[in-house]
Amino acid sequence: MRPARVALWALAALTALYLVLPVFVVVPMSFSDSAFLEFPPQEWSLRWYENFFTDLTWLDSTIASLQIAVQVTLLSLVLGTAAALGMVRGRYPLRALVSGLVMAPVLVPYVIVGLAVYAVFLQLGLTETALGFVLVHTALAVPYVVITVSSALMSFDRRLEHAAMGLGAGPVTTFATVTLPLIAPSLAGGAVFAFVTSFDEVVTSVFLSGPDLTTLPVQMWSGVRVQIDPTVAAVSSMLLLVTLSLFAGAGVARLVRRRKA
């Protein structure tokens, strides 16, 4: 290998280590017996994992986040797919303006979105409600579904749809039996992005949360900023394990598909 390539690989490795190492430092901190976040731990314990599974505050916030994220994912898939079809195949005036409005939530800073949503939802009585969270998170998640589905539709061979319609299939049947199965991988990717966007959203959720409803990211933020709660390290470690498991599962599935091909 040339020296330049070796230096490039070394720089990439150091950069990855710099970005990833602080994340994994959280894992040993979660096994500390101390009432404060400390590294390295002086004594080892499962105290904070037990606290997560026994404290109703943490459990309620986790369940709330999961329920909201599932609803956001389903709603985002429907709206995002419809929007992608209209943006890719639609022929109408002001198409660029409509596309910009659909993508606006990911371009505007979330603090501005959260403040605007709070001002409106406070008058409508939607703060501290699951409906309010679902509406806001869906607006933030739809652009990611639009991006993934649009890329699939732009590379889609429409002759397959024409062949199905030539054989007597209607628009709905053609979409369900031809288009939908072919764009399913993109839909799955969009669903993952939508779920993660909702489950991980903290900025706008801070404006909507309260005693009646708090999501897990807001509870974690409160555990770090308001009070030093090492349970945050335990929750972070479990979320890290889930994330790595999903990536590992996706990698194995891709490897299996390659071998079969």
LOMILO-739667 format. One line per 2 residues: number of its first residue (from 1); their letters; for each residue x, y, z of C-alpha. Coordinates in Angstrom, 2 decimals. Example, Ala and Ser with C-alpha at 12.3 -4.5 7.8 and 13.67 -1.06 7.14 Angstrom:
2
1) AS) 12.30,-4.50,7.80; 13.67,-1.06,7.14 .
***
This chain:
261
1) MR) 0.00,0.00,0.00; 1.15,3.51,-0.73 .
3) PA) 2.03,5.77,2.21; -0.82,8.14,1.30 .
5) RV) -3.36,5.30,1.44; -1.94,4.08,4.75 .
7) AL) -2.21,7.58,6.17; -5.78,7.87,4.90 .
9) WA) -6.77,4.57,6.57; -5.06,5.64,9.80 .
11) LA) -6.88,8.99,9.77; -10.21,7.25,9.15 .
13) AL) -9.56,4.81,12.02; -8.62,7.61,14.42 .
15) TA) -11.68,9.62,13.40; -13.97,6.63,13.94 .
17) LY) -12.35,5.94,17.29; -12.78,9.58,18.31 .
19) LV) -16.48,9.49,17.41; -17.36,6.02,18.73 .
21) LP) -15.25,5.67,21.87; -17.23,8.21,23.96 .
23) VF) -20.40,6.29,23.13; -19.05,3.03,24.50 .
25) VV) -17.75,4.74,27.65; -21.41,4.90,28.70 .
27) VP) -21.57,1.10,28.99; -19.20,0.65,31.96 .
29) MS) -20.71,3.75,33.57; -24.10,2.03,33.57 .
31) FS) -22.73,-0.74,35.79; -21.47,1.65,38.46 .
33) DS) -22.86,1.50,41.99; -22.28,5.21,42.49 .
35) AF) -25.16,7.68,42.69; -23.27,9.86,40.22 .
37) LE) -22.00,9.30,36.69; -18.37,8.23,37.06 .
39) FP) -15.78,6.56,34.87; -14.22,4.20,35.55 .
41) PQ) -16.65,2.70,38.09; -15.27,2.11,41.57 .
43) EW) -17.82,-0.61,42.32; -19.88,-2.71,39.91 .
45) SL) -23.62,-3.17,40.20; -26.86,-3.67,38.26 .
47) RW) -28.52,-1.06,40.44; -29.45,1.34,37.66 .
49) YE) -30.81,-1.36,35.35; -33.02,-2.49,38.21 .
51) NF) -34.07,1.09,38.78; -35.15,1.42,35.14 .
53) FT) -37.36,-1.68,35.27; -38.88,-0.81,38.65 .
55) DL) -39.34,2.95,38.32; -42.76,3.70,36.80 .
57) TW) -41.53,7.07,35.54; -38.98,5.43,33.26 .
59) LD) -41.31,2.62,32.20; -44.20,4.96,31.40 .
61) ST) -41.98,7.23,29.31; -40.59,4.23,27.42 .
63) IA) -44.04,2.83,26.68; -45.25,6.26,25.60 .
65) SL) -42.31,6.67,23.21; -42.88,3.23,21.68 .
67) QI) -46.60,3.80,21.20; -46.06,7.22,19.63 .
69) AV) -43.23,5.95,17.40; -45.33,3.05,16.07 .
71) QV) -48.24,5.36,15.22; -45.88,7.87,13.61 .
73) TL) -44.27,5.15,11.52; -47.58,3.88,10.14 .
75) LS) -48.92,7.36,9.43; -45.65,8.50,7.89 .
77) LV) -45.55,5.53,5.53; -49.03,6.30,4.21 .
79) LG) -48.51,10.05,3.86; -44.91,9.78,2.68 .
81) TA) -45.69,7.20,0.00; -48.62,9.26,-1.29 .
83) AA) -46.46,12.40,-1.32; -43.62,10.61,-3.11 .
85) LG) -46.01,9.36,-5.79; -47.34,12.88,-6.29 .
87) MV) -43.87,14.44,-6.39; -42.33,11.89,-8.77 .
89) RG) -45.25,11.21,-11.10; -47.47,14.25,-10.64 .
91) RY) -47.79,16.92,-13.28; -49.27,20.05,-11.73 .
93) PL) -48.46,23.76,-11.26; -46.18,24.85,-8.41 .
95) RA) -44.77,21.33,-8.10; -41.43,22.64,-6.83 .
97) LV) -43.19,24.70,-4.16; -45.15,21.67,-2.95 .
99) SG) -41.97,19.61,-2.81; -40.28,22.33,-0.77 .
101) LV) -43.15,22.46,1.70; -43.04,18.69,2.15 .
103) MA) -39.31,18.79,2.86; -39.45,21.94,5.01 .
105) PV) -39.60,20.16,8.41; -36.08,18.78,7.97 .
107) LV) -34.72,22.16,6.83; -36.16,24.37,9.58 .
109) PY) -34.34,24.16,12.95; -36.25,21.94,15.35 .
111) VI) -36.21,24.63,18.03; -38.26,26.92,15.78 .
113) VG) -40.61,24.04,14.93; -41.04,23.20,18.61 .
115) LA) -41.73,26.79,19.60; -44.26,27.29,16.79 .
117) VY) -45.99,23.99,17.54; -46.16,24.80,21.24 .
119) AV) -47.79,28.19,20.54; -50.44,26.61,18.31 .
121) FL) -51.03,23.40,20.26; -51.37,25.29,23.53 .
123) QL) -54.44,27.02,22.13; -55.81,23.76,20.73 .
125) GL) -55.22,21.82,23.94; -52.86,19.33,22.27 .
127) TE) -49.87,19.75,24.58; -49.15,16.74,26.80 .
129) TA) -51.30,14.56,24.53; -50.34,11.57,22.39 .
131) LG) -52.13,13.12,19.41; -49.97,16.23,19.62 .
133) FV) -46.78,14.16,19.68; -47.95,12.01,16.76 .
135) LV) -48.81,15.05,14.62; -45.48,16.79,15.21 .
137) HT) -43.32,13.69,14.88; -45.16,12.68,11.71 .
139) AL) -44.41,16.06,10.15; -40.73,15.52,10.98 .
141) AV) -40.65,11.89,9.79; -42.57,12.16,6.50 .
143) PY) -39.67,13.80,4.57; -37.44,10.79,5.26 .
145) VV) -40.08,8.43,3.88; -40.52,10.71,0.87 .
147) IT) -36.78,10.66,0.16; -36.43,6.86,0.31 .
149) VS) -39.63,6.10,-1.62; -38.95,8.77,-4.24 .
151) SA) -35.54,7.28,-4.99; -37.18,3.89,-5.54 .
153) LM) -39.93,5.32,-7.75; -37.45,7.26,-9.93 .
155) SF) -35.54,4.05,-10.69; -38.73,2.05,-11.10 .
157) DR) -39.51,0.46,-14.48; -43.05,1.64,-15.19 .
159) RL) -43.38,-0.84,-18.03; -44.18,-3.43,-15.39 .
161) EH) -47.19,-1.38,-14.31; -48.25,-0.87,-17.92 .
163) AA) -48.05,-4.61,-18.51; -50.25,-5.29,-15.48 .
165) MG) -52.81,-2.71,-16.58; -52.69,-4.13,-20.09 .
167) LG) -53.72,-7.48,-18.64; -56.78,-5.92,-17.04 .
169) AG) -55.53,-4.86,-13.59; -56.90,-1.61,-12.21 .
171) PV) -54.80,1.18,-10.65; -55.30,-0.10,-7.10 .
173) TT) -54.56,-3.71,-8.03; -51.50,-2.67,-10.01 .
175) FA) -50.14,-0.66,-7.11; -50.80,-3.46,-4.59 .
177) TV) -49.43,-6.32,-6.68; -46.66,-4.68,-8.73 .
179) TL) -45.52,-1.31,-7.39; -45.76,-1.97,-3.66 .
181) PL) -43.72,-5.21,-3.63; -40.95,-3.62,-5.71 .
183) IA) -40.61,-0.54,-3.51; -41.00,-2.56,-0.29 .
185) PS) -37.26,-2.32,0.63; -37.45,1.47,0.37 .
187) LA) -40.62,1.45,2.47; -38.81,-0.61,5.10 .
189) GG) -35.95,1.88,5.13; -38.38,4.77,5.40 .
191) AV) -40.16,3.02,8.26; -36.89,2.67,10.15 .
193) FA) -36.07,6.35,9.65; -39.58,7.38,10.73 .
195) FV) -39.47,5.22,13.84; -36.04,6.46,14.87 .
197) TS) -37.00,10.09,14.17; -39.99,9.83,16.48 .
199) FD) -38.41,7.68,19.18; -35.27,9.81,19.36 .
201) EV) -36.84,13.27,19.03; -36.19,15.45,22.07 .
203) VT) -36.23,19.10,20.94; -39.87,19.40,19.93 .
205) SV) -40.88,16.86,22.58; -39.56,19.13,25.34 .
207) FL) -42.11,21.76,24.34; -45.01,19.28,24.41 .
209) SG) -44.05,17.15,27.43; -45.40,17.63,30.92 .
211) PD) -46.49,15.73,34.03; -49.24,13.94,32.08 .
213) LT) -47.03,12.69,29.24; -43.25,12.50,28.90 .
215) TL) -41.29,10.58,26.28; -38.12,8.62,26.95 .
217) PV) -35.71,11.12,25.29; -37.17,13.95,27.39 .
219) QM) -36.86,11.81,30.52; -33.22,11.10,29.66 .
221) WS) -32.55,14.77,29.00; -34.09,15.62,32.34 .
223) GV) -31.96,12.92,33.99; -28.81,14.64,32.77 .
225) RV) -29.69,18.34,32.87; -32.00,18.59,35.88 .
227) QI) -30.74,15.81,38.10; -27.73,13.49,37.82 .
229) DP) -29.44,10.12,37.39; -27.14,7.24,36.36 .
231) TV) -30.22,5.43,35.07; -29.60,7.44,31.91 .
233) AA) -26.41,5.45,31.34; -28.31,2.17,31.72 .
235) VS) -30.98,3.28,29.25; -28.33,4.49,26.80 .
237) SM) -26.53,1.15,27.01; -29.71,-0.78,26.28 .
239) LL) -30.54,1.48,23.33; -26.99,1.04,22.05 .
241) LV) -27.35,-2.74,22.27; -30.63,-2.64,20.34 .
243) TL) -29.09,-0.42,17.66; -26.05,-2.65,17.22 .
245) SL) -28.31,-5.71,17.08; -30.40,-4.16,14.31 .
247) FA) -27.30,-3.25,12.30; -25.88,-6.74,12.82 .
249) GA) -29.17,-8.33,11.76; -29.32,-6.16,8.65 .
251) GV) -25.73,-7.07,7.78; -26.37,-10.79,8.20 .
253) AR) -29.54,-10.59,6.11; -27.67,-8.77,3.34 .
255) LV) -24.88,-11.35,3.43; -27.42,-14.20,3.19 .
257) RR) -29.10,-12.55,0.20; -25.74,-12.17,-1.55 .
259) RK) -24.89,-15.82,-1.03; -28.28,-16.91,-2.34 .
261) A) -27.84,-14.68,-5.38 .
***
